[in-house]
Amino acid sequence: IETPFTLSYYQGAGEERREELIDRLRGGLDLALISDAGTPLISDPGFKLVRRVREEGLEITGIPGPTAAVTCLSVSGQPTDSFVFDGQVPKKKGKKRKYFEELRTRTRTTLLYDSPHRIEKTLEIIDEVLPERSLTICRELTKQYESTLKGTPSEVLESVGKGEIKGEFTIALRGATEEEVEKAKREKFQDIPIEQQYEGLKKLKDLSRKEAMKELANLRGLSRNEVYDALNK
């Protein structure tokens, strides 16, 4: 490619750099946004530039390139009919745990990026929150040291820990089955005090005492006598 390099556009590039590029486009130049790490704009700052170009009414053409998320999905063995790309895994432990707990009822395959410095901690938390969930991790896709691992979180974690951890990781996590969704909902429901659930059912659904106790028993997997005893302690 003989066209000269114009400007770098990276995470810290701000409005001033974008406006400089917009000025060049207005002046009649054709510019190409390229990347040495897969398709630009997927989990990188390029979208802000594209947004400004769109606001100016200037023409944009996309040229497909390798994308780690979709490449991983295609070789993962996880369902591909419906999926979500959530970008980078949250860095902080509390936010990471909360994020994966929220996935307990998501039925679509989830695609994520993670770094070699955090992948083990991420897998540990997935193993704690979603121990039976199948996942696939891909490393260094389309490069010399490409590797793919699939299994439960504990199986994948064990394999990752055996070698030197280098390269960026992509995770494909299977979505929840109907049974897993129902189990997660029951467990979440059971975290709420039974008295609060009883009053809520009566008020929201305008149920009689007997009807509310019957529905509460079904939701918590208890007999009506057990619900009665719990409410009358």
C-alpha positions in Angstrom: 0.0 0.0 0.0 1.7 3.2 -1.1 -0.8 5.7 0.3 1.0 7.6 3.1 0.0 7.2 6.7 -2.0 10.2 7.9 -2.8 10.2 11.6 -3.0 7.7 14.4 -6.5 7.3 16.0 -6.4 5.6 19.3 -8.3 5.4 22.6 -7.0 8.7 23.8 -7.6 10.6 20.6 -10.1 13.3 21.3 -12.4 15.7 19.5 -9.5 17.8 18.1 -8.2 14.8 16.2 -11.6 13.9 14.9 -12.2 17.4 13.7 -8.9 17.4 11.9 -9.9 14.2 10.0 -13.4 15.6 9.3 -11.7 18.7 7.8 -9.6 16.5 5.4 -12.8 14.7 4.3 -14.6 17.9 3.7 -11.6 18.9 1.6 -12.2 16.0 -0.8 -9.7 13.5 0.5 -10.6 9.8 0.9 -9.4 8.3 4.3 -9.2 4.7 5.4 -9.5 3.8 9.1 -7.4 0.6 9.5 -6.4 -1.6 12.5 -3.6 -4.1 13.2 -5.9 -5.9 15.7 -8.9 -7.1 13.6 -11.9 -5.1 12.3 -11.9 -1.5 13.5 -14.8 -0.1 15.6 -15.5 -3.4 17.4 -14.7 -2.5 21.1 -12.5 0.4 20.1 -12.9 4.2 19.8 -13.5 4.2 16.0 -17.2 4.5 16.5 -16.9 8.1 17.7 -15.2 9.1 14.5 -17.8 7.3 12.4 -20.6 9.0 14.3 -19.0 12.5 13.5 -18.7 11.6 9.9 -22.3 10.5 9.8 -23.3 13.8 11.4 -21.6 15.6 8.6 -23.5 13.6 6.0 -20.2 12.3 4.5 -20.1 8.8 2.9 -18.7 5.8 4.7 -17.9 2.4 3.2 -17.2 -0.7 5.3 -14.7 -3.4 4.2 -15.0 -6.7 6.2 -12.0 -7.9 8.1 -11.2 -10.5 10.8 -13.3 -10.0 14.0 -12.2 -12.0 17.1 -15.8 -12.1 18.5 -17.4 -13.6 15.4 -14.4 -15.8 14.6 -14.5 -17.3 18.1 -18.3 -17.8 17.9 -17.9 -19.7 14.6 -15.5 -22.2 16.0 -16.8 -22.3 19.6 -19.5 -25.0 19.2 -21.8 -22.7 21.2 -25.3 -21.8 19.7 -24.9 -19.2 16.9 -28.6 -18.4 16.1 -28.8 -15.6 18.7 -25.9 -13.9 20.5 -24.8 -10.8 22.3 -21.4 -9.0 22.2 -20.8 -7.3 25.5 -17.2 -6.0 24.9 -14.7 -6.2 27.7 -15.4 -8.2 30.9 -15.7 -5.8 33.9 -12.4 -5.3 35.6 -13.4 -5.0 39.2 -14.3 -8.1 41.1 -17.6 -6.9 42.4 -18.8 -5.6 39.1 -17.5 -8.8 37.4 -19.5 -11.0 39.8 -22.6 -8.9 39.4 -22.3 -9.1 35.6 -22.1 -12.9 35.5 -25.0 -13.2 38.0 -27.1 -11.2 35.6 -26.3 -13.8 32.9 -28.0 -16.6 34.8 -31.2 -15.9 32.9 -29.8 -14.7 29.5 -30.7 -17.4 26.9 -28.4 -16.1 24.1 -24.7 -16.9 23.7 -22.6 -14.1 25.1 -19.3 -13.0 23.5 -16.7 -11.1 25.6 -13.1 -9.9 25.4 -10.7 -10.4 28.3 -7.0 -9.8 28.9 -4.3 -12.3 29.9 -3.9 -10.6 33.3 -7.5 -11.1 34.2 -8.7 -14.3 32.4 -8.0 -16.6 35.4 -10.0 -14.4 37.8 -12.8 -14.2 35.3 -13.0 -18.0 34.9 -12.9 -18.4 38.7 -16.0 -16.2 39.1 -17.8 -17.9 36.2 -17.1 -21.2 37.9 -18.6 -19.9 41.1 -21.7 -18.3 39.5 -22.3 -20.5 36.5 -20.4 -23.8 37.2 -22.4 -26.0 34.8 -22.4 -23.5 31.9 -20.4 -24.5 28.8 -17.9 -21.9 27.5 -15.2 -21.6 24.9 -12.2 -19.4 25.0 -10.1 -18.5 22.0 -6.6 -16.9 22.2 -4.6 -15.1 19.5 -7.1 -15.9 16.8 -5.7 -16.0 13.2 -2.2 -15.7 14.6 0.7 -18.1 15.0 -0.2 -19.2 18.6 -3.9 -19.5 18.1 -5.6 -21.9 20.6 -9.2 -22.8 21.6 -10.5 -24.5 24.8 -14.0 -25.6 25.5 -15.6 -27.1 28.6 -17.1 -26.1 31.9 -15.5 -23.1 33.6 -13.5 -25.4 36.0 -12.2 -27.5 33.1 -11.1 -24.5 31.0 -9.6 -22.8 34.1 -7.5 -25.9 34.8 -6.2 -26.0 31.2 -5.4 -22.2 31.1 -3.5 -22.4 34.3 -1.1 -25.1 33.0 0.8 -22.8 30.6 2.1 -19.3 30.3 -0.8 -17.0 29.7 -0.2 -14.6 26.8 -2.4 -12.9 24.2 -5.8 -11.5 24.2 -8.8 -13.8 24.9 -12.3 -14.0 23.5 -15.0 -15.9 25.5 -18.1 -17.5 24.1 -20.5 -18.4 26.9 -23.5 -20.6 26.3 -26.9 -19.1 27.1 -29.2 -20.5 29.8 -31.6 -23.3 29.1 -35.3 -23.0 30.1 -34.6 -25.2 33.1 -31.6 -23.0 34.2 -33.8 -19.9 33.8 -36.5 -21.3 36.0 -34.0 -22.4 38.6 -32.4 -19.0 38.7 -35.7 -17.2 39.0 -36.8 -19.5 41.9 -33.5 -19.0 43.7 -33.8 -15.2 43.3 -37.4 -15.3 44.4 -36.4 -17.3 47.5 -33.9 -14.6 48.6 -36.9 -12.3 49.3 -38.4 -12.7 52.8 -41.5 -14.8 52.6 -43.6 -12.2 54.4 -42.7 -9.6 51.8 -43.6 -11.9 49.0 -46.9 -12.8 50.5 -47.9 -9.2 50.9 -46.7 -8.3 47.4 -48.7 -11.1 45.8 -51.9 -10.1 47.7 -51.5 -6.4 46.7 -50.3 -6.8 43.1 -52.6 -9.6 42.1 -55.5 -8.7 44.4 -55.6 -12.2 45.9 -57.3 -13.5 48.9 -55.2 -14.9 51.8 -55.8 -18.5 50.6 -55.0 -17.7 47.0 -51.8 -15.8 47.9 -50.6 -18.7 50.1 -51.3 -21.2 47.4 -49.4 -19.2 44.7 -46.6 -18.5 47.1 -46.3 -22.3 47.9 -46.0 -23.0 44.1 -43.4 -20.3 43.6 -41.2 -21.4 46.5 -41.7 -25.1 46.0 -43.3 -25.5 49.5 -46.5 -27.0 50.8 -49.3 -24.7 51.9 -48.8 -25.9 55.5 -45.1 -24.9 55.3 -46.1 -21.4 54.0 -48.7 -21.1 56.7 -46.2 -22.0 59.4 -43.6 -19.6 58.0 -46.0 -16.7 58.0 -47.3 -17.4 61.5 -44.0 -17.8 63.4 
